[in-house]
Amino acid sequence: ERAALALLEDAGHAQPAQRARELEACLAANGRVRDALERAFPFPEDWAAAIADDTVVCRCEEVTAGTLRAVIHGTGARELNRLKALTRVGMGRCQGRMCGAGAAEVLAHACGAGLDGVGRLRGQPPVKPIPVDIVYLDRTEKDAP
C-alpha cells in the first residue's frame, strides 16, 4: 500500500493524507513489535558454524552444509554463484528463495568473509515457475470443436 501511494504521488496524483497517516501508524506499531521480538529472540550470529555437515541447506537439490564446506575448501570458491555452479545449491524448484540466504551464510563463515562479500544468487528465468501445461490444456479445450 505504501508503494501504491508512492506511485500515485510520483504520477502527480494527490495522496490521501489520512490513509497515509494511518498506514504509517500501523507500520510503526508493527516495527515496535518486530524490534521487541528481535530483542527477545535474537538471531544467532554463529549458526553457520554450529550446524552439522549432514544438515540439508538446499532441499530442492539435497545439498548439505558439509557438501558446501567441502567444495568451498576444495575449490576456493568465494562467491555464491560460483558455489551454485559447483554444487547446484539454489538451482532447484525454488530457485534459491528458500536456501539462498543459508548458503550465503555458510559460504561467508567458511571463507571468513562478510555476507556482503559473497554476493547473492542471480535469478534465472523463469523467476517463478508457471504451469504452462495447464494454460495449454485450457486453451486446447476451449478451441476444441
C-alpha positions as CSV (number, residue, x, y, z in Angstrom):
1,E,0.0,0.0,0.0
2,R,2.9,2.3,0.8
3,A,4.3,1.6,-2.7
4,A,1.0,2.3,-4.3
5,L,0.8,5.6,-2.5
6,A,4.3,6.5,-3.6
7,L,3.4,5.6,-7.3
8,L,0.4,7.8,-7.1
9,E,2.5,10.7,-5.8
10,D,5.1,10.1,-8.4
11,A,2.4,10.2,-11.1
12,G,1.3,13.6,-9.8
13,H,-1.8,12.4,-8.0
14,A,-2.6,13.7,-4.6
15,Q,-2.1,11.2,-1.8
16,P,-5.0,10.6,0.5
17,A,-3.3,12.2,3.5
18,Q,-5.5,10.5,6.1
19,R,-4.8,7.0,4.7
20,A,-1.1,7.7,4.5
21,R,-1.0,8.7,8.2
22,E,-3.0,5.5,9.2
23,L,-0.6,3.4,7.2
24,E,2.5,5.0,8.8
25,A,1.0,4.5,12.3
26,C,0.3,0.8,11.5
27,L,3.8,0.3,10.2
28,A,5.3,2.0,13.2
29,A,3.3,-0.3,15.6
30,N,4.5,-3.4,13.6
31,G,8.0,-2.1,13.8
32,R,7.9,-1.9,17.6
33,V,6.6,-5.5,17.8
34,R,9.4,-6.6,15.4
35,D,12.0,-4.8,17.5
36,A,10.7,-6.4,20.7
37,L,10.8,-9.9,19.1
38,E,14.3,-9.4,17.8
39,R,15.5,-8.3,21.3
40,A,13.7,-11.3,22.9
41,F,14.8,-13.9,20.3
42,P,18.0,-12.6,18.6
43,F,19.1,-14.4,15.5
44,P,22.2,-16.5,16.4
45,E,25.2,-14.9,14.8
46,D,27.3,-18.1,14.6
47,W,24.6,-20.6,13.4
48,A,26.5,-21.3,10.2
49,A,29.5,-22.6,12.3
50,A,27.2,-24.7,14.5
51,I,25.2,-26.7,12.0
52,A,26.2,-30.2,11.3
53,D,27.7,-31.3,8.0
54,D,24.6,-33.5,7.3
55,T,22.2,-30.6,7.7
56,V,20.4,-30.1,4.4
57,V,20.7,-26.4,3.2
58,C,19.1,-26.8,-0.2
59,R,16.1,-29.1,0.0
60,C,15.3,-29.0,-3.8
61,E,18.8,-30.3,-4.7
62,E,19.6,-32.0,-1.4
63,V,22.8,-30.1,-0.9
64,T,24.1,-30.3,2.7
65,A,26.2,-27.9,4.7
66,G,29.1,-30.5,4.6
67,T,28.9,-30.5,0.8
68,L,29.1,-26.7,0.6
69,R,32.0,-26.6,3.1
70,A,33.9,-29.3,1.2
71,V,33.5,-27.5,-2.1
72,I,34.4,-24.2,-0.6
73,H,37.6,-25.6,0.9
74,G,38.4,-27.9,-2.0
75,T,38.0,-25.3,-4.8
76,G,38.5,-22.0,-3.1
77,A,35.0,-20.8,-4.1
78,R,34.4,-17.4,-2.6
79,E,31.3,-16.2,-4.4
80,L,27.8,-17.6,-4.1
81,N,27.1,-18.0,-7.8
82,R,30.4,-20.0,-8.2
83,L,29.2,-22.2,-5.3
84,K,25.9,-22.6,-7.1
85,A,27.7,-23.7,-10.3
86,L,29.7,-26.3,-8.4
87,T,27.0,-27.7,-6.1
88,R,23.6,-26.9,-7.7
89,V,22.6,-25.1,-4.5
90,G,19.8,-22.7,-5.4
91,M,19.1,-24.4,-8.8
92,G,16.0,-26.3,-7.7
93,R,12.4,-25.5,-8.0
94,C,12.5,-22.6,-5.5
95,Q,15.5,-21.0,-7.4
96,G,17.2,-20.2,-4.2
97,R,14.3,-18.4,-2.5
98,M,14.5,-20.9,0.4
99,C,18.2,-21.8,0.6
100,G,20.0,-18.8,-0.8
101,A,20.4,-16.9,2.5
102,G,21.5,-20.1,4.3
103,A,24.0,-21.0,1.6
104,A,25.4,-17.4,1.7
105,E,25.8,-17.6,5.5
106,V,27.6,-21.0,5.2
107,L,29.9,-19.6,2.5
108,A,30.6,-16.4,4.4
109,H,31.6,-18.3,7.5
110,A,33.6,-20.9,5.7
111,C,35.7,-18.4,3.8
112,G,35.9,-15.8,6.6
113,A,34.1,-13.1,4.7
114,G,31.1,-11.0,5.5
115,L,27.8,-11.6,3.8
116,D,28.2,-8.6,1.6
117,G,31.5,-10.1,0.3
118,V,30.0,-13.4,-1.1
119,G,27.3,-11.9,-3.3
120,R,23.8,-13.1,-3.9
121,L,22.2,-15.6,-6.2
122,R,21.4,-14.3,-9.7
123,G,17.8,-15.0,-10.7
124,Q,17.4,-17.2,-13.7
125,P,14.3,-17.3,-15.8
126,P,11.7,-18.4,-15.1
127,V,11.9,-16.5,-11.9
128,K,8.8,-18.2,-10.6
129,P,7.6,-21.4,-12.2
130,I,4.3,-21.2,-14.1
131,P,2.2,-24.2,-15.1
132,V,2.5,-23.9,-18.9
133,D,0.8,-27.3,-19.4
134,I,-2.4,-26.1,-17.6
135,V,-2.6,-23.0,-19.8
136,Y,-2.1,-25.1,-22.9
137,L,-4.7,-27.6,-21.8
138,D,-7.2,-24.8,-21.1
139,R,-6.6,-23.3,-24.5
140,T,-7.0,-26.6,-26.4
141,E,-10.2,-27.5,-24.5
142,K,-11.7,-24.1,-25.4
143,D,-10.6,-24.3,-29.0
144,A,-11.8,-27.9,-29.4
145,P,-15.0,-28.3,-31.6
